[in-house]
C-alpha cells in the first residue's frame, strides 16, 4: 500500500479537468501494477502504458501515451505521445514528444517536452536542460524556471515553501532565470527575475509586492512590464472557481477510471450496452424509468423494514415474543434484499452516463475519422467531458444528469440481457478497440 499523500497533494490528486488523454485508437494499452515498475532502456512498448506502483522508472521507449501513478515516478527514456502523472515526487530527464501533465508534491524537469506543460505541483524545478516546445501553466507553491520555454508561461503560485522532503527551500516563491519566448504572467507574493533571464514577450504580474527584477545583472525583458495589485474580491472568486473546478475534475476522473475498468473487465457487455442505447434509445429510456420506479419502491420497502425492525424489538420488550419474532424475521429478510437491489440499481444509474459518453465520443470521432475503433479510451474521455459540461449548465444541468443517468441505466439492463442471451457476443467482441 502506498503511503498517505500530503494534504495539498490530496486536494489536487484527481483533478480530471486537466487529464486530457490523447490516446490513439490504433494503439494497444498495456497495464502494469507493482511496487516497483521498471521499463529498461532496451524495452520498447508499442502502445500506451498505464502504470501504478510505489516506484515507476521509464528508461526505455513508449510509442504511445504514458499514464502513471505512484510515490516516485521518473522518466529517463522516450515517450512518443503525452504523459499524465500523479505522484509524490516526479522527475523527467528524457524526451516527451507530446504534452506533460503532472500532479505531484515535488517535480523536477530537466528533459525535453515537445508540446505544453501543465503542473499542479507544490515545488517545481525546471532545470537548465529543460526545453518546452509550447506553453507552461503552473498552479502550486513554488516554481523555479531555469530552462527554455518556446511559448507563454502562466504561473499561479503561493502557499507552502517546503519541498517534498519537508525541508524549507531556498527558492521561496517564483524564480525565473531561463528563457521564455512568449509572454510571462504571474500571480504570486514573491517574484524574482534573475540573470541570465530572457523574456521575449510581455511580463505581467499581480502581487502585493513589487517583483525583484535584476536588470543590472543581465535580465532582459523585450516586451512591456506591468504590475497590478490583487483585488481581494477577485481573489475570493478565483478560489471559489478553483475549488469548484477541482471537485468537478475529481468526479470526471472517477467516472473516467471507472469506465476504463468496465471496458477492461467487460468489453462485450459494455459494447452491447452502447449498441442498445444507439439502436433502441426509446426502449432504453422506458426500461430506465421503470427501473427508477423499482428503485423508489425498494427504498420504501427498506424504510418499512427498518420500522418493522424497531416494532419487532418493541414487541419483544413488551413480552410479545411470538409477534415480535415474526416481524423481526420478516424485516431481516426485507433489509438485505432491498439493500442489494438499491445498490445494484444505484450503481447502474452511476454507470449510465458512462454508456452515453461512449456513444457520444464514438459518434464525434466517426465524423472526423473513417472506421474508428468502436470503443476506445479517448472516446470515453471525450464523451465524459461533454457530458460533464452539460451537467454544469445552470438550471438544466441537474435535469440532464437525471435523464442521462436513467436512460443509460436502461441501456445497461438491455445490454446485459442481450449478452446473457448470447445474441451479439461474436459480433461485438471483435469491434472493441481498447
Secondary structure, 3 states (H helix, E strand, C coil): CCCCCCHHHHHHCCCHHHCCCCCCCCCEEEEEECCEEEECCCCEECEEEEEEEEEEEECCEECCCEEEEEEEEEECCEECCCEEEEEEEEEECCEECCCEEEEEEEEEECCEECCCEEEEEEEEEECCCCEECCCEEEEEEEEEECCEECCCEEEEECCCCECCCCCECCCCCEEECCEECCCEEEECCCEEECCCCEECCCEEEECCCCCEECHHHCCEECCCEEEECCCHHHHHHHHHHHHHHHHHHHHHHHHHHHHHHHHHHCHHHHHHHHHHHHHCHHHHHHHHHHHHHHHHHHHHHHHHHHHHHHHHHHHHHCCCHHHHHHHHHHHHHHHHHHHHHHHHHHHHHHHHHHHHHHHHHHHHHHHHCCCCCCECHHHHHHHHHHHHHHHCCCCCHHHHHHHHHHHHHHHHHHHHHHHHCCCCHHHHHCCECC
